[in-house]
Amino acid sequence: MLPTIKHYCFVLIAIFCFTLANAQIETSKWKALIAVGFNSPSQDGLVNPFEANSINFPTINLGVQHMFTPQLGAKLDFGYNRFENADNTPEFKTNYTRINAQFVYDATRDFTFLPLGTALVFHIGPGYSMIKPLGNYGDNKTSFLNAMGGLEFHVGISQTVSAFVDGSYILGFGDTFDPITEGFGSFNGNMLTVTVGVAVSLSGCYTCN
């Protein structure tokens, strides 16, 4: 009698664990991500005597992510950044917009010391940057290819929502400004961004809290 009860208990526990794991996989397949933070453009992307603040607000990132397996996936994301002049330099403001297609690697399983309910996610991929100076330098628009890489740390809020911090670096492949006046108020360099946001599941577990 007792072995039979143990057998049923084992089966029930196994079914519960499988159901929970399957729900987590389903909720991870499609996600929407939104984040807000600050940016720091490289000074070598600006022509003299223009200099940007080392920290600028805002940076806004919007993305959609799809996981092909529990660890491997891809995302398409859009980023908007604005930066402006540092003190005692020519006045300017510049909009930096980008779009990137990135590979995603959920490394949580590789870091067994991470607390339950947290995740570590790497992302990297190519993209396209569009620079639009404002005000007096509005004609100095430029665009170029980029490569972006970053790391996200997620903390689960519920089965379908997590909060995360993302640190990313955008490597720009812009041409040299020739003549130099084409670079007034414009930018052709690299950028560091740090954002805080939320990831919301778009698939599975629709009745979860």
N, CA and C atoms as a LAMMPS dump frame, in Angstrom:
ITEM: TIMESTEP
0
ITEM: NUMBER OF ATOMS
627
ITEM: BOX BOUNDS ff ff ff
-5.0000000000000000e+02 5.0000000000000000e+02
-5.0000000000000000e+02 5.0000000000000000e+02
-5.0000000000000000e+02 5.0000000000000000e+02
ITEM: ATOMS id mol type element x y z
1 1 1 N 0.83 -1.217 0
2 1 2 C 0 0 0
3 1 3 C 0.858 1.258 0
4 2 1 N 1.869 1.277 0.902
5 2 2 C 2.716 2.455 1.044
6 2 3 C 3.515 2.749 -0.228
7 3 1 N 4.121 1.718 -0.846
8 3 2 C 4.836 1.993 -2.092
9 3 3 C 3.94 2.588 -3.168
10 4 1 N 2.668 2.162 -3.183
11 4 2 C 1.739 2.702 -4.186
12 4 3 C 1.504 4.183 -3.964
13 5 1 N 1.337 4.585 -2.709
14 5 2 C 1.139 6.001 -2.378
15 5 3 C 2.376 6.8 -2.777
16 6 1 N 3.547 6.254 -2.48
17 6 2 C 4.784 6.95 -2.852
18 6 3 C 4.878 7.095 -4.369
19 7 1 N 4.46 6.071 -5.075
20 7 2 C 4.499 6.109 -6.532
21 7 3 C 3.606 7.219 -7.084
22 8 1 N 2.37 7.306 -6.547
23 8 2 C 1.45 8.358 -6.984
24 8 3 C 1.998 9.747 -6.662
25 9 1 N 2.584 9.897 -5.488
26 9 2 C 3.151 11.195 -5.092
27 9 3 C 4.272 11.602 -6.035
28 10 1 N 5.109 10.624 -6.377
29 10 2 C 6.213 10.9 -7.294
30 10 3 C 5.685 11.353 -8.653
31 11 1 N 4.662 10.644 -9.137
32 11 2 C 4.077 10.993 -10.433
33 11 3 C 3.475 12.394 -10.405
34 12 1 N 2.772 12.732 -9.326
35 12 2 C 2.146 14.055 -9.206
36 12 3 C 3.202 15.153 -9.165
37 13 1 N 4.266 14.929 -8.409
38 13 2 C 5.345 15.917 -8.323
39 13 3 C 6.004 16.099 -9.69
40 14 1 N 6.23 14.99 -10.397
41 14 2 C 6.841 15.059 -11.725
42 14 3 C 5.964 15.846 -12.692
43 15 1 N 4.646 15.588 -12.661
44 15 2 C 3.71 16.309 -13.534
45 15 3 C 3.713 17.804 -13.21
46 16 1 N 3.72 18.129 -11.915
47 16 2 C 3.728 19.53 -11.499
48 16 3 C 4.986 20.238 -11.987
49 17 1 N 6.148 19.587 -11.803
50 17 2 C 7.408 20.198 -12.221
51 17 3 C 7.451 20.388 -13.74
52 18 1 N 6.957 19.377 -14.471
53 18 2 C 6.933 19.477 -15.928
54 18 3 C 6.022 20.606 -16.39
55 19 1 N 4.87 20.721 -15.76
56 19 2 C 3.909 21.779 -16.116
57 19 3 C 4.483 23.159 -15.835
58 20 1 N 5.135 23.306 -14.679
59 20 2 C 5.726 24.589 -14.313
60 20 3 C 6.844 24.961 -15.275
61 21 1 N 7.716 23.986 -15.576
62 21 2 C 8.825 24.249 -16.488
63 21 3 C 8.317 24.595 -17.877
64 22 1 N 7.277 23.868 -18.334
65 22 2 C 6.707 24.13 -19.654
66 22 3 C 6.08 25.516 -19.713
67 23 1 N 5.414 25.943 -18.632
68 23 2 C 4.811 27.279 -18.584
69 23 3 C 5.884 28.355 -18.64
70 24 1 N 7.003 28.118 -17.937
71 24 2 C 8.087 29.092 -17.959
72 24 3 C 8.694 29.213 -19.343
73 25 1 N 8.853 28.052 -20.05
74 25 2 C 9.388 28.076 -21.406
75 25 3 C 8.439 28.824 -22.339
76 26 1 N 7.129 28.558 -22.218
77 26 2 C 6.148 29.208 -23.077
78 26 3 C 6.134 30.719 -22.865
79 27 1 N 6.204 31.16 -21.603
80 27 2 C 6.166 32.592 -21.333
81 27 3 C 7.437 33.283 -21.785
82 28 1 N 8.503 32.525 -22.004
83 28 2 C 9.769 33.119 -22.434
84 28 3 C 9.909 33.192 -23.952
85 29 1 N 9.017 32.534 -24.691
86 29 2 C 9.167 32.469 -26.146
87 29 3 C 9.087 33.849 -26.79
88 30 1 N 8.074 34.62 -26.448
89 30 2 C 7.905 35.966 -26.999
90 30 3 C 7.827 36.971 -25.861
91 31 1 N 8.624 38.028 -25.961
92 31 2 C 8.615 39.071 -24.938
93 31 3 C 8.712 40.446 -25.575
94 32 1 N 8.069 41.403 -24.939
95 32 2 C 8.245 42.81 -25.286
96 32 3 C 9.116 43.442 -24.211
97 33 1 N 10.071 44.27 -24.635
98 33 2 C 10.978 44.911 -23.69
99 33 3 C 10.932 46.427 -23.864
100 34 1 N 10.873 47.135 -22.756
101 34 2 C 10.934 48.589 -22.777
102 34 3 C 11.84 49.051 -21.643
103 35 1 N 12.742 49.986 -21.948
104 35 2 C 13.702 50.434 -20.943
105 35 3 C 14.037 51.905 -21.156
106 36 1 N 14.392 52.567 -20.064
107 36 2 C 14.747 53.994 -20.082
108 36 3 C 16.02 54.178 -19.277
109 37 1 N 16.903 55.063 -19.733
110 37 2 C 18.133 55.295 -18.987
111 37 3 C 18.924 56.453 -19.551
112 38 1 N 20.261 56.314 -19.496
113 38 2 C 21.134 57.402 -19.944
114 38 3 C 22.164 56.872 -20.93
115 39 1 N 22.827 57.809 -21.618
116 39 2 C 23.842 57.445 -22.606
117 39 3 C 25.101 58.268 -22.415
118 40 1 N 26.209 57.73 -22.936
119 40 2 C 27.497 58.422 -22.881
120 40 3 C 28.202 58.247 -24.22
121 41 1 N 28.158 59.276 -25.091
122 41 2 C 28.804 59.155 -26.404
123 41 3 C 30.317 59.329 -26.295
124 42 1 N 31.063 58.647 -27.173
125 42 2 C 32.517 58.798 -27.186
126 42 3 C 32.886 60.164 -27.746
127 43 1 N 33.854 60.806 -27.141
128 43 2 C 34.243 62.148 -27.571
129 43 3 C 34.92 62.139 -28.935
130 44 1 N 35.535 60.998 -29.324
131 44 2 C 36.187 60.964 -30.631
132 44 3 C 35.191 60.872 -31.78
133 45 1 N 33.897 60.77 -31.459
134 45 2 C 32.87 60.813 -32.491
135 45 3 C 32.411 62.224 -32.81
136 46 1 N 32.992 63.202 -32.118
137 46 2 C 32.653 64.616 -32.309
138 46 3 C 33.861 65.366 -32.842
139 47 1 N 33.613 66.408 -33.626
140 47 2 C 34.719 67.213 -34.15
141 47 3 C 35.007 68.355 -33.178
142 48 1 N 36.26 68.761 -33.119
143 48 2 C 36.643 69.912 -32.285
144 48 3 C 36.004 71.184 -32.829
145 49 1 N 35.544 72.097 -31.946
146 49 2 C 35.674 72.093 -30.476
147 49 3 C 34.422 71.548 -29.766
148 50 1 N 33.629 70.726 -30.453
149 50 2 C 32.39 70.224 -29.87
150 50 3 C 32.695 69.105 -28.86
151 51 1 N 32.044 69.189 -27.719
152 51 2 C 32.149 68.154 -26.696
153 51 3 C 30.766 67.899 -26.115
154 52 1 N 30.464 66.637 -25.824
155 52 2 C 29.166 66.272 -25.259
156 52 3 C 29.303 66 -23.769
157 53 1 N 28.189 66.151 -23.057
158 53 2 C 28.164 65.734 -21.655
159 53 3 C 28.531 64.26 -21.563
160 54 1 N 29.213 63.882 -20.501
161 54 2 C 29.588 62.482 -20.336
162 54 3 C 28.38 61.606 -20.03
163 55 1 N 27.33 62.186 -19.417
164 55 2 C 26.082 61.464 -19.141
165 55 3 C 24.923 62.286 -19.665
166 56 1 N 24.083 61.665 -20.481
167 56 2 C 22.965 62.368 -21.113
168 56 3 C 21.68 61.563 -20.956
169 57 1 N 20.564 62.275 -20.861
170 57 2 C 19.234 61.68 -20.747
171 57 3 C 18.332 62.337 -21.793
172 58 1 N 17.447 61.557 -22.464
173 58 2 C 17.125 60.16 -22.184
174 58 3 C 17.736 59.191 -23.18
175 59 1 N 17.729 57.93 -22.804
176 59 2 C 17.866 56.803 -23.711
177 59 3 C 16.613 55.959 -23.547
178 60 1 N 15.954 55.627 -24.669
179 60 2 C 14.729 54.827 -24.64
180 60 3 C 14.913 53.651 -25.588
181 61 1 N 14.741 52.445 -25.083
182 61 2 C 14.867 51.239 -25.9
183 61 3 C 13.55 50.466 -25.926
184 62 1 N 13.142 50.038 -27.114
185 62 2 C 11.937 49.229 -27.299
186 62 3 C 12.3 48.009 -28.128
187 63 1 N 11.846 46.819 -27.718
188 63 2 C 12.219 45.631 -28.465
189 63 3 C 11.211 44.508 -28.366
190 64 1 N 11.306 43.577 -29.313
191 64 2 C 10.537 42.332 -29.303
192 64 3 C 11.531 41.186 -29.408
193 65 1 N 11.377 40.201 -28.526
194 65 2 C 12.338 39.101 -28.437
195 65 3 C 11.64 37.753 -28.602
196 66 1 N 12.293 36.867 -29.337
197 66 2 C 11.782 35.495 -29.514
198 66 3 C 12.882 34.501 -29.188
199 67 1 N 12.586 33.535 -28.313
200 67 2 C 13.542 32.504 -27.943
201 67 3 C 13.218 31.231 -28.725
202 68 1 N 14.21 30.733 -29.481
203 68 2 C 14.045 29.503 -30.24
204 68 3 C 14.209 28.275 -29.343
205 69 1 N 15.076 28.393 -28.348
206 69 2 C 15.273 27.373 -27.323
207 69 3 C 15.292 28.11 -25.983
208 70 1 N 15.34 27.392 -24.857
209 70 2 C 15.406 28.096 -23.564
210 70 3 C 16.606 29.028 -23.423
211 71 1 N 17.667 28.792 -24.228
212 71 2 C 18.865 29.618 -24.08
213 71 3 C 19.158 30.506 -25.279
214 72 1 N 18.728 30.136 -26.477
215 72 2 C 19.088 30.878 -27.68
216 72 3 C 17.875 31.552 -28.305
217 73 1 N 18.079 32.808 -28.709
218 73 2 C 16.986 33.536 -29.335
219 73 3 C 17.485 34.727 -30.118
220 74 1 N 16.558 35.608 -30.484
221 74 2 C 16.882 36.815 -31.24
222 74 3 C 15.902 37.909 -30.857
223 75 1 N 16.328 39.144 -31.069
224 75 2 C 15.417 40.256 -30.828
225 75 3 C 15.672 41.373 -31.821
226 76 1 N 14.623 42.1 -32.1
227 76 2 C 14.684 43.3 -32.922
228 76 3 C 14.349 44.464 -32.001
229 77 1 N 15.264 45.436 -31.926
230 77 2 C 15.004 46.532 -31.004
231 77 3 C 15.382 47.878 -31.592
232 78 1 N 14.701 48.877 -31.079
233 78 2 C 14.828 50.27 -31.512
234 78 3 C 15.321 51.089 -30.328
235 79 1 N 16.249 51.999 -30.598
236 79 2 C 16.76 52.845 -29.523
237 79 3 C 16.773 54.312 -29.911
238 80 1 N 16.389 55.156 -28.961
239 80 2 C 16.444 56.607 -29.157
240 80 3 C 17.329 57.196 -28.06
241 81 1 N 18.281 58.042 -28.471
242 81 2 C 19.178 58.701 -27.523
243 81 3 C 19.289 60.175 -27.879
244 82 1 N 19.402 60.995 -26.859
245 82 2 C 19.696 62.405 -27.093
246 82 3 C 20.881 62.808 -26.218
247 83 1 N 21.801 63.571 -26.805
248 83 2 C 22.895 64.12 -26.014
249 83 3 C 23.104 65.577 -26.408
250 84 1 N 23.757 66.323 -25.528
251 84 2 C 23.96 67.746 -25.775
252 84 3 C 25.329 68.177 -25.29
253 85 1 N 25.635 69.454 -25.558
254 85 2 C 26.98 69.968 -25.303
255 85 3 C 27.338 70.023 -23.831
256 86 1 N 28.628 69.836 -23.578
257 86 2 C 29.167 70.05 -22.239
258 86 3 C 29.341 71.554 -22.017
259 87 1 N 29.576 71.936 -20.776
260 87 2 C 29.779 73.347 -20.445
261 87 3 C 31.013 73.899 -21.162
262 88 1 N 30.935 75.162 -21.513
263 88 2 C 32.045 75.895 -22.12
264 88 3 C 32.462 75.334 -23.48
265 89 1 N 31.501 74.733 -24.187
266 89 2 C 31.735 74.279 -25.565
267 89 3 C 30.567 74.774 -26.416
268 90 1 N 30.716 74.763 -27.76
269 90 2 C 29.619 75.241 -28.612
270 90 3 C 28.309 74.52 -28.297
271 91 1 N 27.219 75.273 -28.31
272 91 2 C 25.918 74.721 -27.947
273 91 3 C 25.352 73.858 -29.078
274 92 1 N 24.885 72.663 -28.734
275 92 2 C 24.245 71.789 -29.706
276 92 3 C 23.451 70.708 -28.976
277 93 1 N 22.501 70.114 -29.702
278 93 2 C 21.763 68.939 -29.25
279 93 3 C 21.65 67.987 -30.437
280 94 1 N 21.774 66.702 -30.144
281 94 2 C 21.788 65.715 -31.219
282 94 3 C 20.919 64.513 -30.856
283 95 1 N 20.109 64.076 -31.813
284 95 2 C 19.332 62.846 -31.654
285 95 3 C 20.075 61.688 -32.315
286 96 1 N 20.228 60.598 -31.574
287 96 2 C 20.871 59.387 -32.082
288 96 3 C 19.828 58.268 -32.031
289 97 1 N 19.403 57.8 -33.193
290 97 2 C 18.41 56.739 -33.292
291 97 3 C 19.054 55.516 -33.92
292 98 1 N 18.697 54.346 -33.458
293 98 2 C 19.276 53.118 -34
294 98 3 C 18.214 52.025 -34.075
295 99 1 N 18.485 51.033 -34.934
296 99 2 C 17.691 49.813 -34.964
297 99 3 C 18.66 48.653 -35.118
298 100 1 N 18.465 47.595 -34.312
299 100 2 C 19.401 46.473 -34.301
300 100 3 C 18.673 45.14 -34.302
301 101 1 N 19.236 44.157 -34.99
302 101 2 C 18.802 42.771 -34.923
303 101 3 C 19.885 42.014 -34.162
304 102 1 N 19.516 41.422 -33.019
305 102 2 C 20.533 40.854 -32.145
306 102 3 C 20.256 39.398 -31.781
307 103 1 N 21.344 38.651 -31.646
308 103 2 C 21.265 37.318 -31.077
309 103 3 C 21.174 37.432 -29.561
310 104 1 N 20.43 36.538 -28.946
311 104 2 C 20.226 36.556 -27.494
312 104 3 C 20.674 35.217 -26.913
313 105 1 N 21.436 35.279 -25.819
314 105 2 C 21.861 34.063 -25.132
315 105 3 C 21.544 34.185 -23.648
316 106 1 N 20.638 33.349 -23.172
317 106 2 C 20.286 33.319 -21.753
318 106 3 C 21.3 32.433 -21.034
319 107 1 N 22.207 33.065 -20.293
320 107 2 C 23.311 32.357 -19.647
321 107 3 C 22.995 31.944 -18.213
322 108 1 N 21.738 32.022 -17.81
323 108 2 C 21.369 31.745 -16.421
324 108 3 C 21.838 30.366 -15.971
325 109 1 N 21.68 29.371 -16.832
326 109 2 C 22.072 28.005 -16.469
327 109 3 C 23.573 27.868 -16.265
328 110 1 N 24.35 28.765 -16.87
329 110 2 C 25.806 28.695 -16.754
330 110 3 C 26.322 29.305 -15.456
331 111 1 N 25.469 30.073 -14.783
332 111 2 C 25.86 30.729 -13.537
333 111 3 C 24.972 30.191 -12.42
334 112 1 N 25.361 29.054 -11.883
335 112 2 C 24.527 28.34 -10.913
336 112 3 C 24.381 29.073 -9.592
337 113 1 N 25.23 30.073 -9.346
338 113 2 C 25.162 30.816 -8.093
339 113 3 C 24.089 31.902 -8.104
340 114 1 N 23.46 32.146 -9.275
341 114 2 C 22.444 33.198 -9.349
342 114 3 C 21.237 32.834 -8.485
343 115 1 N 20.679 33.808 -7.759
344 115 2 C 19.486 33.531 -6.94
345 115 3 C 18.306 33.095 -7.788
346 116 1 N 17.413 32.321 -7.206
347 116 2 C 16.203 31.878 -7.887
348 116 3 C 15.374 33.095 -8.299
349 117 1 N 14.854 33.068 -9.518
350 117 2 C 14.037 34.181 -9.999
351 117 3 C 14.823 35.261 -10.699
352 118 1 N 16.143 35.059 -10.885
353 118 2 C 16.962 36.028 -11.611
354 118 3 C 17.486 35.39 -12.888
355 119 1 N 17.958 36.215 -13.807
356 119 2 C 18.471 35.714 -15.082
357 119 3 C 19.56 36.65 -15.598
358 120 1 N 20.495 36.075 -16.342
359 120 2 C 21.582 36.82 -16.955
360 120 3 C 21.519 36.578 -18.457
361 121 1 N 21.362 37.636 -19.246
362 121 2 C 21.131 37.503 -20.691
363 121 3 C 22.123 38.374 -21.459
364 122 1 N 22.839 37.756 -22.4
365 122 2 C 23.745 38.476 -23.289
366 122 3 C 23.046 38.723 -24.627
367 123 1 N 23.375 39.84 -25.267
368 123 2 C 22.837 40.114 -26.608
369 123 3 C 23.887 40.815 -27.456
370 124 1 N 23.901 40.485 -28.744
371 124 2 C 24.878 41.083 -29.658
372 124 3 C 24.352 40.997 -31.087
373 125 1 N 24.619 42.054 -31.879
374 125 2 C 24.158 42.004 -33.262
375 125 3 C 24.367 43.309 -34.009
376 126 1 N 24.203 43.266 -35.334
377 126 2 C 24.412 44.436 -36.185
378 126 3 C 23.2 45.356 -36.197
379 127 1 N 23.445 46.581 -36.66
380 127 2 C 22.338 47.526 -36.753
381 127 3 C 22.695 48.735 -37.6
382 128 1 N 21.825 49.714 -37.535
383 128 2 C 21.962 50.93 -38.343
384 128 3 C 21.667 52.134 -37.46
385 129 1 N 22.567 53.111 -37.497
386 129 2 C 22.441 54.315 -36.673
387 129 3 C 22.107 55.519 -37.542
388 130 1 N 21.222 56.384 -37.028
389 130 2 C 20.816 57.601 -37.734
390 130 3 C 21.007 58.794 -36.812
391 131 1 N 21.8 59.747 -37.255
392 131 2 C 22.158 60.909 -36.448
393 131 3 C 21.473 62.149 -37.007
394 132 1 N 20.798 62.89 -36.126
395 132 2 C 20.11 64.1 -36.554
396 132 3 C 20.423 65.238 -35.588
397 133 1 N 21.34 66.145 -35.98
398 133 2 C 21.588 67.337 -35.155
399 133 3 C 20.364 68.25 -35.161
400 134 1 N 20.189 68.962 -34.071
401 134 2 C 19.07 69.891 -33.964
402 134 3 C 19.574 71.326 -34.085
403 135 1 N 18.647 72.259 -34.223
404 135 2 C 18.998 73.677 -34.229
405 135 3 C 19.806 74.084 -35.442
406 136 1 N 20.894 74.822 -35.208
407 136 2 C 21.687 75.424 -36.283
408 136 3 C 22.388 74.413 -37.173
409 137 1 N 22.533 73.186 -36.709
410 137 2 C 23.31 72.188 -37.458
411 137 3 C 22.419 71.089 -38.04
412 138 1 N 21.167 71.41 -38.254
413 138 2 C 20.198 70.426 -38.703
414 138 3 C 20.501 69.777 -40.045
415 139 1 N 21.322 70.423 -40.888
416 139 2 C 21.646 69.849 -42.199
417 139 3 C 22.717 68.766 -42.117
418 140 1 N 23.371 68.652 -40.972
419 140 2 C 24.488 67.712 -40.848
420 140 3 C 24.036 66.317 -40.403
421 141 1 N 22.994 65.824 -41.042
422 141 2 C 22.525 64.474 -40.737
423 141 3 C 23.513 63.457 -41.294
424 142 1 N 23.611 62.328 -40.624
425 142 2 C 24.453 61.248 -41.123
426 142 3 C 23.9 59.913 -40.638
427 143 1 N 24.343 58.838 -41.243
428 143 2 C 23.916 57.502 -40.831
429 143 3 C 25.04 56.519 -41.132
430 144 1 N 25.063 55.41 -40.397
431 144 2 C 26.135 54.429 -40.573
432 144 3 C 25.748 53.11 -39.91
433 145 1 N 26.468 52.06 -40.266
434 145 2 C 26.265 50.756 -39.656
435 145 3 C 26.837 50.73 -38.242
436 146 1 N 26.309 49.836 -37.422
437 146 2 C 26.841 49.681 -36.069
438 146 3 C 26.833 48.209 -35.663
439 147 1 N 27.52 47.918 -34.575
440 147 2 C 27.461 46.603 -33.926
441 147 3 C 27.234 46.863 -32.445
442 148 1 N 26.265 46.164 -31.876
443 148 2 C 25.867 46.419 -30.487
444 148 3 C 25.99 45.147 -29.662
445 149 1 N 26.471 45.281 -28.441
446 149 2 C 26.545 44.158 -27.525
447 149 3 C 26.212 44.609 -26.126
448 150 1 N 25.616 43.717 -25.333
449 150 2 C 25.249 44.124 -23.984
450 150 3 C 24.912 42.953 -23.085
451 151 1 N 24.625 43.302 -21.839
452 151 2 C 24.313 42.319 -20.812
453 151 3 C 23.133 42.811 -19.996
454 152 1 N 22.128 41.931 -19.81
455 152 2 C 20.94 42.244 -19.016
456 152 3 C 20.907 41.371 -17.765
457 153 1 N 20.516 41.976 -16.655
458 153 2 C 20.275 41.223 -15.426
459 153 3 C 18.805 41.374 -15.064
460 154 1 N 18.074 40.245 -15.06
461 154 2 C 16.634 40.254 -14.833
462 154 3 C 16.286 39.772 -13.432
463 155 1 N 15.246 40.369 -12.869
464 155 2 C 14.667 39.917 -11.599
465 155 3 C 13.173 39.715 -11.831
466 156 1 N 12.684 38.504 -11.59
467 156 2 C 11.287 38.209 -11.837
468 156 3 C 10.354 38.919 -10.873
469 157 1 N 9.316 39.538 -11.426
470 157 2 C 8.272 40.172 -10.621
471 157 3 C 7.071 39.244 -10.525
472 158 1 N 6.763 38.591 -11.632
473 158 2 C 5.705 37.577 -11.691
474 158 3 C 6.101 36.569 -12.763
475 159 1 N 5.216 35.637 -13.082
476 159 2 C 5.534 34.645 -14.107
477 159 3 C 5.624 35.257 -15.497
478 160 1 N 5.063 36.437 -15.677
479 160 2 C 5.041 37.04 -17.009
480 160 3 C 5.777 38.38 -17.094
481 161 1 N 6.294 38.887 -15.994
482 161 2 C 6.95 40.195 -15.987
483 161 3 C 8.252 40.109 -15.201
484 162 1 N 9.299 40.712 -15.754
485 162 2 C 10.562 40.841 -15.025
486 162 3 C 11.093 42.253 -15.198
487 163 1 N 11.784 42.731 -14.179
488 163 2 C 12.494 44.004 -14.259
489 163 3 C 13.954 43.703 -14.589
490 164 1 N 14.593 44.591 -15.346
491 164 2 C 15.979 44.312 -15.708
492 164 3 C 16.806 45.591 -15.82
493 165 1 N 18.109 45.401 -15.673
494 165 2 C 19.1 46.448 -15.91
495 165 3 C 19.946 46.005 -17.093
496 166 1 N 20.187 46.914 -18.027
497 166 2 C 20.941 46.583 -19.23
498 166 3 C 22.103 47.564 -19.406
499 167 1 N 23.29 47.022 -19.635
500 167 2 C 24.437 47.824 -20.016
501 167 3 C 24.877 47.425 -21.407
502 168 1 N 24.918 48.37 -22.34
503 168 2 C 25.225 48.044 -23.741
504 168 3 C 26.238 49.024 -24.314
505 169 1 N 26.997 48.52 -25.295
506 169 2 C 27.955 49.363 -26.008
507 169 3 C 27.659 49.272 -27.496
508 170 1 N 27.569 50.426 -28.156
509 170 2 C 27.264 50.502 -29.584
510 170 3 C 28.514 50.98 -30.311
511 171 1 N 29.059 50.117 -31.129
512 171 2 C 30.253 50.441 -31.91
513 171 3 C 29.818 50.985 -33.26
514 172 1 N 30.188 52.232 -33.546
515 172 2 C 29.766 52.877 -34.784
516 172 3 C 30.804 52.759 -35.889
517 173 1 N 30.345 52.619 -37.132
518 173 2 C 31.227 52.541 -38.29
519 173 3 C 30.976 53.729 -39.21
520 174 1 N 30.994 54.924 -38.618
521 174 2 C 30.74 56.133 -39.391
522 174 3 C 31.959 56.6 -40.16
523 175 1 N 31.716 57.268 -41.292
524 175 2 C 32.801 57.835 -42.098
525 175 3 C 33.362 59.091 -41.436
526 176 1 N 34.602 59.4 -41.768
527 176 2 C 35.226 60.641 -41.305
528 176 3 C 34.53 61.837 -41.95
529 177 1 N 34.319 62.89 -41.18
530 177 2 C 33.652 64.082 -41.705
531 177 3 C 34.61 64.826 -42.628
532 178 1 N 34.181 65.018 -43.874
533 178 2 C 35.009 65.708 -44.861
534 178 3 C 34.102 66.476 -45.818
535 179 1 N 34.052 67.804 -45.724
536 179 2 C 34.872 68.655 -44.86
537 179 3 C 34.449 68.569 -43.391
538 180 1 N 35.283 69.114 -42.521
539 180 2 C 35.068 69.013 -41.083
540 180 3 C 33.765 69.661 -40.655
541 181 1 N 33.293 70.654 -41.437
542 181 2 C 32.051 71.351 -41.082
543 181 3 C 30.846 70.419 -41.114
544 182 1 N 30.937 69.292 -41.823
545 182 2 C 29.837 68.326 -41.838
546 182 3 C 29.623 67.682 -40.47
547 183 1 N 30.636 67.794 -39.613
548 183 2 C 30.54 67.198 -38.29
549 183 3 C 30.051 68.135 -37.204
550 184 1 N 29.803 69.408 -37.549
551 184 2 C 29.331 70.348 -36.528
552 184 3 C 27.982 69.891 -35.986
553 185 1 N 27.93 69.567 -34.705
554 185 2 C 26.697 69.119 -34.074
555 185 3 C 26.336 67.681 -34.372
556 186 1 N 27.117 67.015 -35.229
557 186 2 C 26.823 65.643 -35.615
558 186 3 C 27.71 64.67 -34.836
559 187 1 N 27.683 63.382 -35.241
560 187 2 C 28.363 62.348 -34.452
561 187 3 C 28.606 61.139 -35.338
562 188 1 N 29.788 60.509 -35.21
563 188 2 C 30.085 59.309 -35.995
564 188 3 C 30.831 58.252 -35.168
565 189 1 N 30.632 58.275 -33.842
566 189 2 C 31.405 57.411 -32.968
567 189 3 C 30.605 56.342 -32.246
568 190 1 N 31.137 55.939 -31.09
569 190 2 C 30.567 54.867 -30.277
570 190 3 C 29.738 55.437 -29.124
571 191 1 N 28.937 54.576 -28.516
572 191 2 C 28.083 55.048 -27.425
573 191 3 C 27.861 53.949 -26.385
574 192 1 N 27.913 54.338 -25.134
575 192 2 C 27.571 53.458 -24.019
576 192 3 C 26.188 53.83 -23.507
577 193 1 N 25.338 52.832 -23.251
578 193 2 C 24.015 53.105 -22.68
579 193 3 C 23.782 52.221 -21.457
580 194 1 N 23.097 52.774 -20.481
581 194 2 C 22.675 52.031 -19.294
582 194 3 C 21.194 52.312 -19.087
583 195 1 N 20.382 51.258 -19.042
584 195 2 C 18.931 51.439 -18.933
585 195 3 C 18.339 50.503 -17.887
586 196 1 N 17.155 50.868 -17.423
587 196 2 C 16.361 50.047 -16.511
588 196 3 C 14.984 49.872 -17.153
589 197 1 N 14.457 48.648 -17.148
590 197 2 C 13.189 48.446 -17.82
591 197 3 C 12.44 47.209 -17.358
592 198 1 N 11.421 46.846 -18.148
593 198 2 C 10.617 45.659 -17.858
594 198 3 C 10.496 44.824 -19.126
595 199 1 N 10.446 43.502 -18.928
596 199 2 C 10.182 42.553 -20.004
597 199 3 C 8.856 41.879 -19.712
598 200 1 N 7.949 41.893 -20.693
599 200 2 C 6.599 41.366 -20.508
600 200 3 C 6.368 40.226 -21.498
601 201 1 N 5.926 39.067 -21.007
602 201 2 C 5.683 37.913 -21.859
603 201 3 C 4.497 38.172 -22.781
604 202 1 N 4.648 37.786 -24.039
605 202 2 C 3.57 37.904 -25.024
606 202 3 C 3.024 36.537 -25.409
607 203 1 N 3.54 35.49 -24.783
608 203 2 C 3.102 34.134 -25.131
609 203 3 C 2.969 33.298 -23.869
610 204 1 N 1.997 32.356 -23.905
611 204 2 C 1.857 31.39 -22.818
612 204 3 C 1.345 32.006 -21.528
613 205 1 N 0.771 31.177 -20.687
614 205 2 C 0.406 31.542 -19.318
615 205 3 C -0.436 32.822 -19.238
616 206 1 N -1.452 32.902 -20.075
617 206 2 C -2.233 34.133 -20.149
618 206 3 C -3.049 34.401 -18.89
619 207 1 N -3.284 33.379 -18.086
620 207 2 C -4.051 33.577 -16.862
621 207 3 C -3.169 33.758 -15.633
622 208 1 N -1.844 33.802 -15.852
623 208 2 C -0.93 33.955 -14.705
624 208 3 C -1.008 35.381 -14.171
625 209 1 N -0.689 35.55 -12.891
626 209 2 C -0.64 36.878 -12.295
627 209 3 C 0.704 37.515 -12.553
